[in-house]
Amino acid sequence: MAAPSLRARRGVLTLRATRSVELMRDGLHRTDMAGAAKSFLLGEAKWFGSDHLPSRLPHEVEAPDSWNGWRRQRLKPGLVGFLFPAAWSAFLLAAGLIPMLLHASGHGIGMDLQLGLILIGGAFVLLWLGALRISLNQIEGSPAKMLIWNLVRVESVLFGVLIWIVYNQPVGWLAVLALLIFIPLWLSHVVRIATVLAWPPARWLLPIAHVDVGLSTIDAKWVSESKRWARRPLARRLVNPGEMGDTRLEMVLFGVREGNQDFIAIHLVHPSGMILDPFVGPSIGTSRPFSHLGPTFSDVPNVVSIHEEIGTPPVSPVVAEWPSSLDSKTNEEE
């Protein structure tokens, strides 16, 4: 009886080794297909501080009927990743600002002027680098857009002027005023970045059965960049200020492949390059941090305007059935 038991154990070991090879080939956990399938659309439980993946989050709403067959793919939220650089940024700002304020008012502790300015400047640089890092880790993120969105602003000119004032006149009421202005300037950067990162990131996917997705007859508002499906941007639509809020957005039709299935995806892209979920409820306006100041600094879209102006999908391809291993609705029923 000992020999069959040994052979059975060897069989288990062989099966596990095969599954490990499959994991290396396509990136899916064959030993836990349900968990791998859910993570494709619903994300990862750790993103939401939970032990399980909810099929619906409080802010999520269904797409209009014209988007039948499309599914939401949640992307990794970026706000949590911004907490660490923001905390260190606050520390650097205080470490440089407090001694320099005392020095400017005539009660200094002897901090070197250049060191103080480096600490203050480092506080802002940490915020920019934190946002840049999140952009690098996002699907189809654009670090260049994030950097431009943060730096090409009137506030950047003000930052340079304040540095120049403090460097050339470190003592006196003008230096004190300049140093105090750094505080609301720093807060505006925190509010601006955190508000965008707090908007739920997601894109919408549709499985297709043929590479000809109808790009030759695409909606007139869209500009085609390809003749047929490929794993890259296929078409774009610029959303002018006033259509979905006070900011300029971009909708991108994108080609995606997962396993052996081809998809088309719709990305609603913020000027910072972040991908925003277009179908969220009005509650997102009150649940995000800095709900009153955030829209002023961050150019976030208007939820109601998105639902009214987003319209129908730009193409009507031959639709394939959702693979049962990837469809979150099928997995929930099971």
FENPEMO-V57678 format. One record per residue. RES is the residue in one small letter. PSI is psi in radians with two decimals (999 if undefined). Layout:
RES/PSI  RES/PSI
This chain:
m/-0.38  a/-0.62  a/-0.83  p/-0.66  s/-0.70  l/-0.71  r/-0.66  a/-0.72  r/-0.68  r/-0.66  g/-0.70  v/-0.75  l/-0.67  t/-0.75  l/-0.73  r/-0.66  a/-0.70  t/-0.73  r/-0.59  s/-0.67  v/-0.73  e/-0.62  l/-0.71  m/-0.49  r/-0.82  d/0.02  g/0.03  l/2.53  h/1.70  r/-0.41  t/-0.21  d/1.23  m/-0.61  a/-0.78  g/-0.71  a/-0.70  a/-0.77  k/-0.64  s/-0.39  f/-0.77  l/-0.72  l/-0.16  g/-2.70  e/2.47  a/-0.61  k/-0.38  w/-0.51  f/0.21  g/0.67  s/2.84  d/-0.16  h/2.88  l/1.99  p/2.47  s/-0.38  r/2.22  l/2.74  p/-0.57  h/-0.17  e/2.40  v/2.82  e/2.65  a/2.79  p/2.88  d/-0.52  s/-0.24  w/0.47  n/2.30  g/-0.36  w/2.56  r/2.55  r/2.29  q/1.94  r/2.46  l/2.87  k/2.14  p/2.50  g/-0.21  l/-0.71  v/-0.68  g/-0.25  f/-0.25  l/-0.73  f/-0.93  p/-0.56  a/-0.67  a/-0.79  w/-0.57  s/-0.74  a/-0.68  f/-0.80  l/-0.68  l/-0.80  a/-0.70  a/-0.55  g/-0.60  l/-0.78  i/-0.89  p/-0.63  m/-0.56  l/-0.73  l/-0.71  h/-0.72  a/-0.50  s/0.06  g/0.22  h/0.72  g/2.82  i/0.23  g/0.37  m/2.39  d/2.37  l/-0.81  q/-0.66  l/-0.75  g/-0.76  l/-0.61  i/-0.72  l/-0.77  i/-0.81  g/-0.65  g/-0.53  a/-0.73  f/-0.70  v/-0.66  l/-0.69  l/-0.78  w/-0.73  l/-0.64  g/-0.78  a/-0.66  l/-0.71  r/-0.71  i/-0.70  s/-0.67  l/-0.60  n/-0.11  q/2.58  i/2.19  e/0.58  g/2.75  s/1.65  p/-0.60  a/-0.78  k/-0.72  m/-0.73  l/-0.77  i/-0.73  w/-0.58  n/-0.54  l/-0.59  v/1.37  r/2.79  v/-0.58  e/-0.50  s/-0.66  v/-0.75  l/-0.70  f/-0.80  g/-0.69  v/-0.73  l/-0.74  i/-0.77  w/-0.73  i/-0.85  v/-0.64  y/-0.68  n/-0.40  q/1.33  p/-0.21  v/2.40  g/3.05  w/-0.56  l/-0.69  a/-0.70  v/-0.79  l/-0.78  a/-0.73  l/-0.65  l/-0.57  i/-0.43  f/-0.52  i/-0.99  p/-0.51  l/-0.75  w/-0.74  l/-0.65  s/-0.63  h/-0.75  v/-0.82  v/-0.76  r/-0.85  i/-0.80  a/-0.61  t/-0.72  v/-0.75  l/-0.39  a/-0.31  w/2.26  p/2.18  p/2.31  a/2.73  r/2.87  w/2.31  l/2.61  l/2.19  p/2.45  i/2.69  a/-0.13  h/2.55  v/-0.34  d/1.71  v/0.12  g/0.50  l/-0.42  s/-0.36  t/0.55  i/2.74  d/2.52  a/-0.42  k/-0.22  w/2.63  v/2.03  s/2.45  e/0.09  s/2.73  k/-0.44  r/3.07  w/2.47  a/2.85  r/1.23  r/3.10  p/2.34  l/-0.57  a/2.77  r/2.66  r/2.12  l/2.33  v/1.88  n/2.69  p/2.38  g/-0.37  e/-0.83  m/0.48  g/-2.87  d/0.22  t/2.78  r/2.03  l/3.06  e/2.34  m/2.30  v/2.24  l/2.17  f/2.53  g/2.28  v/2.54  r/2.34  e/2.04  g/-2.17  n/0.19  q/2.34  d/2.54  f/2.79  i/2.57  a/2.58  i/2.15  h/2.21  l/1.90  v/2.19  h/2.76  p/-0.41  s/-0.14  g/-0.15  m/2.47  i/2.13  l/2.50  d/2.08  p/-0.37  f/1.43  v/2.77  g/2.90  p/-0.36  s/-0.34  i/-0.44  g/-0.53  t/-0.32  s/-0.31  r/2.76  p/2.64  f/0.88  s/-0.47  h/-0.76  l/-0.51  g/-0.92  p/-0.49  t/-0.72  f/-0.47  s/-0.12  d/0.69  v/2.61  p/2.93  n/2.20  v/-0.83  v/-0.72  s/-0.63  i/-0.84  h/-0.56  e/-0.58  e/-0.21  i/-0.48  g/-2.73  t/2.85  p/2.56  p/-0.36  v/2.80  s/1.38  p/3.02  v/2.02  v/2.36  a/2.80  e/2.56  w/2.27  p/2.30  s/-0.47  s/-0.25  l/-0.33  d/1.98  s/-0.55  k/-0.69  t/-0.74  n/-0.62  e/-0.66  e/-0.63  e/999
